[in-house]
Amino acid sequence: MQAGILDWASTTAVDLQPVLRTVAVTVAIVFVIYKAVQSKFSLGTIIVSALAAGIFVWLVFNVDQLSDTIGEDLPGSTSAPD
């Protein structure tokens, strides 16, 4: 029974990845628009919020690479399995 639950959870997580990435991109775009309206379209605020949103989206899309890099940098640790 426990193996079935773990398999289901793993499959569900893999299936949800594209949906969560789409949600992350949408949230980033809404964040930039919100900050632009809030600051009355101040160019500096738009640029900074766009950079923050870009970093957020980059982190969401490169989680595996980031965990491998962190795993390689930590002493005595191994990188994430492929």
PELIN-V245168 format. One record per backbone hydrogen bond with DSSP energy under -0.5 kcal/mol. NH is the residue of the N-H (numbers start at 1). CO is the residue of the C=O. If there is no record, write none. Layout:
NH/CO
NH/CO
This chain:
5/1
6/2
7/3
8/4
9/5
10/6
11/7
12/8
13/9
14/10
15/11
16/12
17/13
17/14
20/16
21/17
22/18
23/19
24/20
25/21
26/22
27/23
28/24
29/25
30/26
31/27
32/28
33/29
34/30
35/31
36/32
37/33
38/34
39/35
40/37
41/36
46/42
47/43
48/44
49/45
50/46
51/47
52/48
53/49
54/50
55/51
56/52
57/53
58/54
59/55
60/56
61/57
62/58
63/60
66/62
67/63
68/64
69/65
70/66
71/67
72/68
73/69
74/70
77/74
